[in-house]
Amino acid sequence: MYKRKRSGTVAYIVLLSGTVGLITSIVFSSSILALIGLGLTFWGALLLFIKPTKYVKASLLDSATLSLLKTIDQIIANLNNKGKAIYLPPKHLKALKGGTVFIPSEKDLIIPPAEEIAEEKVFLKNPQGIFITAPGLDLVNLFENELGKDFTKVDLNYLQNNLPKLFIEDLEIAENLEMSIKSDRMRVIIREPINKDFCKEARKLSNICCSIGCPLCSSIAIAMSRTTGKPVIIEKEELSTDDKTIEIYYRIIEE
């Protein structure tokens, strides 16, 4: 079961708003409303996971979140976007605490011009692709609050030295976390994560696993982009045969 803190009212409001957005998108056949509705519903589910102190079954939240990721996967597939998700650093965003992912239509790693990003569009024509809010945004903001640090003011070594304790002892997200840095790449091994069953199911979504990533993998990608000030991609994500260990490979993109 997931441990949750108080204050579920906001979470329910966000969740309800997202549901209304999704229903409206179906009525008007609007992709933009669908993306907005998905985002709100997703964050509502995450807030329910993070905030209140009561306990709920992990399977319940896994099912709710997985349904949202399946819809995002379907939207990306219908748009025929073939590129890897690129996590944009704060210098490209209006909000330093934001977390935006650009998914190009083609396989080339193309960073959109700053003026295009600043307009905060969902669909981009030059280069062609879409912007979405990263699944791990609220989690990485939680990490910063727990550590009392702004990730834009630390380096990768800080993440390597402090995220393991945060994951294992403070937030009890996993039994163990290992991070190794080599040049422009980072390898992260998470053992017995609380979302291991979720990850197993998410691997079936080709546009989520190894591209956008699950909320946990996504949160680390955002932390890296904030720390380095550079775009980051998830190159590869592997789940052990016993479903107990996730191994993620990240790469920093030079602009």
C-alpha positions as CSV (number, residue, x, y, z in Angstrom):
1,M,0.0,0.0,0.0
2,Y,1.1,3.6,-0.6
3,K,1.5,6.0,2.3
4,R,-0.2,9.3,1.7
5,K,-0.2,12.6,3.6
6,R,-3.1,15.0,4.4
7,S,-5.0,17.4,2.2
8,G,-6.9,15.3,-0.4
9,T,-9.3,18.0,-1.3
10,V,-7.1,19.7,-4.0
11,A,-6.3,16.2,-5.4
12,Y,-10.0,15.4,-5.9
13,I,-10.7,18.8,-7.5
14,V,-7.8,18.3,-9.9
15,L,-8.9,14.7,-10.6
16,L,-12.5,15.9,-11.2
17,S,-11.4,18.7,-13.5
18,G,-9.3,16.2,-15.5
19,T,-12.2,13.8,-15.9
20,V,-14.5,16.7,-17.1
21,G,-11.7,17.6,-19.6
22,L,-11.5,14.1,-20.9
23,I,-15.3,13.8,-21.3
24,T,-15.4,17.2,-23.1
25,S,-12.6,16.1,-25.4
26,I,-14.6,13.1,-26.5
27,V,-17.7,15.2,-27.2
28,F,-15.8,17.8,-29.2
29,S,-13.1,15.4,-30.6
30,S,-10.4,17.7,-29.4
31,S,-6.8,16.4,-28.9
32,I,-5.8,19.5,-27.0
33,L,-8.6,19.0,-24.5
34,A,-7.7,15.3,-24.2
35,L,-4.1,16.2,-23.4
36,I,-5.2,18.8,-20.8
37,G,-7.7,16.4,-19.3
38,L,-5.1,13.6,-19.1
39,G,-2.6,15.9,-17.4
40,L,-5.0,17.1,-14.8
41,T,-6.3,13.5,-14.1
42,F,-2.7,12.2,-13.9
43,W,-1.7,14.9,-11.3
44,G,-4.8,14.4,-9.3
45,A,-3.9,10.7,-9.0
46,L,-0.4,11.6,-8.0
47,L,-1.6,14.0,-5.4
48,L,-3.8,11.3,-3.9
49,F,-0.7,9.1,-3.8
50,I,1.6,11.7,-2.2
51,K,-0.5,13.9,0.1
52,P,-2.9,12.3,2.5
53,T,-2.0,10.0,5.5
54,K,-4.4,7.2,4.9
55,Y,-3.5,4.0,3.1
56,V,-4.9,2.8,-0.2
57,K,-4.1,-0.3,-2.2
58,A,-1.3,0.2,-4.7
59,S,-3.2,-1.8,-7.3
60,L,-5.9,0.9,-7.3
61,L,-3.6,3.8,-8.0
62,D,-1.6,1.7,-10.5
63,S,-4.7,0.9,-12.4
64,A,-5.8,4.6,-12.5
65,T,-2.4,5.9,-13.6
66,L,-1.8,3.1,-16.1
67,S,-5.1,3.9,-17.9
68,L,-3.9,7.5,-18.4
69,L,-0.5,6.4,-19.7
70,K,-2.3,4.1,-22.1
71,T,-4.3,7.0,-23.5
72,I,-1.1,9.1,-23.9
73,D,0.5,6.1,-25.7
74,Q,-2.5,5.9,-28.0
75,I,-2.5,9.7,-28.8
76,I,1.3,9.6,-29.6
77,A,0.7,6.5,-31.8
78,N,-2.2,8.1,-33.6
79,L,-0.1,11.2,-34.3
80,N,2.6,8.9,-35.6
81,N,5.3,10.6,-33.5
82,K,8.4,8.4,-33.8
83,G,11.0,10.4,-31.9
84,K,12.2,9.9,-28.3
85,A,10.9,12.2,-25.6
86,I,13.3,15.0,-24.9
87,Y,13.2,16.5,-21.3
88,L,13.8,20.2,-21.7
89,P,15.9,22.1,-19.1
90,P,14.5,25.1,-17.1
91,K,16.3,27.6,-19.4
92,H,13.8,26.6,-22.1
93,L,10.8,26.9,-19.9
94,K,8.8,29.8,-18.3
95,A,8.6,28.1,-15.0
96,L,11.8,26.9,-13.3
97,K,9.8,24.2,-11.5
98,G,8.2,23.1,-14.7
99,G,8.8,19.8,-16.5
100,T,8.1,19.7,-20.2
101,V,8.8,16.9,-22.7
102,F,9.0,17.4,-26.4
103,I,8.2,14.4,-28.6
104,P,9.4,15.0,-32.2
105,S,7.6,13.4,-35.1
106,E,10.8,12.1,-36.6
107,K,13.5,10.0,-34.9
108,D,16.0,12.8,-35.1
109,L,16.8,14.5,-31.7
110,I,15.7,18.1,-32.5
111,I,15.4,20.8,-29.8
112,P,12.7,23.3,-30.8
113,P,13.7,27.0,-30.9
114,A,13.3,28.9,-27.6
115,E,10.6,31.2,-29.1
116,E,8.5,28.2,-30.0
117,I,8.8,26.6,-26.6
118,A,7.9,30.0,-24.9
119,E,4.5,30.0,-26.7
120,E,3.6,26.9,-24.7
121,K,1.7,25.2,-27.6
122,V,0.7,21.6,-27.5
123,F,1.4,20.9,-31.1
124,L,4.4,22.2,-32.9
125,K,4.9,22.5,-36.7
126,N,8.6,23.5,-36.9
127,P,10.0,21.1,-35.9
128,Q,6.9,18.9,-35.9
129,G,6.1,17.3,-32.6
130,I,4.1,17.7,-29.4
131,F,4.7,19.1,-25.9
132,I,3.4,17.3,-22.8
133,T,3.9,17.8,-19.1
134,A,6.4,15.2,-17.8
135,P,4.8,12.4,-15.7
136,G,7.3,12.8,-13.0
137,L,7.0,16.6,-12.5
138,D,5.2,16.5,-9.1
139,L,7.6,13.8,-7.8
140,V,10.7,15.8,-8.6
141,N,9.3,18.9,-7.0
142,L,8.6,16.7,-3.9
143,F,12.3,15.6,-4.0
144,E,13.4,19.2,-4.0
145,N,11.1,20.1,-1.1
146,E,12.2,17.1,1.0
147,L,15.9,17.8,0.4
148,G,15.5,21.6,0.7
149,K,17.5,22.1,-2.5
150,D,16.9,23.7,-5.9
151,F,18.2,21.2,-8.4
152,T,19.3,24.0,-10.7
153,K,21.9,25.0,-8.1
154,V,23.5,21.6,-7.6
155,D,25.4,19.1,-9.8
156,L,25.0,15.5,-10.7
157,N,27.3,14.4,-7.9
158,Y,24.7,15.9,-5.5
159,L,22.0,13.8,-7.0
160,Q,24.2,10.7,-6.8
161,N,25.0,11.3,-3.1
162,N,21.5,12.3,-1.9
163,L,18.8,10.6,-4.0
164,P,19.6,7.1,-2.6
165,K,18.8,8.2,1.0
166,L,15.7,10.1,-0.2
167,F,14.4,7.0,-2.1
168,I,15.3,4.4,0.6
169,E,14.8,6.1,4.0
170,D,12.9,9.3,3.6
171,L,10.2,8.5,1.1
172,E,10.5,4.7,1.1
173,I,10.2,4.6,-2.7
174,A,12.6,1.7,-3.1
175,E,14.8,-0.7,-1.1
176,N,17.9,0.5,-2.9
177,L,19.1,3.0,-5.5
178,E,22.4,3.1,-7.3
179,M,23.5,5.9,-9.6
180,S,26.6,5.9,-11.8
181,I,27.8,8.8,-13.9
182,K,30.1,8.5,-17.0
183,S,30.6,11.5,-19.2
184,D,27.2,12.5,-20.6
185,R,25.4,9.3,-19.4
186,M,23.9,8.2,-16.1
187,R,22.9,4.7,-15.2
188,V,20.3,4.2,-12.4
189,I,19.4,0.9,-10.8
190,I,16.3,0.9,-8.6
191,R,15.7,-2.3,-6.5
192,E,12.2,-3.2,-5.2
193,P,10.5,0.0,-6.2
194,I,7.0,0.5,-4.9
195,N,5.7,0.7,-8.5
196,K,7.4,-2.5,-9.8
197,D,4.0,-4.0,-10.9
198,F,3.1,-0.8,-12.6
199,C,6.4,-0.8,-14.5
200,K,5.8,-4.3,-15.7
201,E,2.5,-3.2,-17.3
202,A,3.9,0.1,-18.6
203,R,6.6,-1.8,-20.6
204,K,3.8,-2.9,-22.9
205,L,3.3,0.7,-24.0
206,S,6.0,1.4,-26.7
207,N,5.6,5.2,-26.5
208,I,5.9,5.3,-22.7
209,C,8.6,2.8,-21.7
210,C,12.1,3.8,-23.0
211,S,10.8,7.2,-24.1
212,I,8.7,9.3,-21.7
213,G,9.2,6.8,-18.9
214,C,7.0,6.0,-15.9
215,P,6.6,8.7,-13.2
216,L,9.5,7.5,-11.2
217,C,11.9,7.3,-14.2
218,S,10.6,10.6,-15.5
219,S,11.3,12.3,-12.2
220,I,15.0,11.4,-12.4
221,A,15.1,12.7,-16.0
222,I,13.7,16.0,-14.9
223,A,16.2,16.2,-12.0
224,M,19.0,15.6,-14.4
225,S,17.8,18.3,-16.9
226,R,17.5,20.8,-14.0
227,T,20.9,20.0,-12.6
228,T,22.8,20.0,-15.9
229,G,20.8,22.7,-17.6
230,K,20.7,20.5,-20.7
231,P,18.1,18.3,-22.5
232,V,17.9,14.7,-21.3
233,I,16.5,11.5,-22.9
234,I,15.8,8.1,-21.5
235,E,17.9,5.8,-23.8
236,K,16.9,2.5,-22.4
237,E,14.8,1.0,-19.5
238,E,15.1,-2.6,-18.4
239,L,13.1,-4.6,-15.9
240,S,14.7,-7.7,-14.4
241,T,13.1,-11.1,-15.0
242,D,11.8,-11.3,-11.5
243,D,10.3,-7.8,-11.9
244,K,12.2,-6.5,-8.8
245,T,14.9,-4.3,-10.4
246,I,14.6,-1.4,-12.9
247,E,17.7,-0.3,-14.8
248,I,17.5,3.0,-16.6
249,Y,20.0,4.6,-18.9
250,Y,19.8,8.4,-19.4
251,R,21.8,10.6,-21.8
252,I,22.5,14.3,-21.7
253,I,22.0,16.0,-25.0
254,E,24.5,18.7,-26.0
255,E,22.9,21.7,-27.8
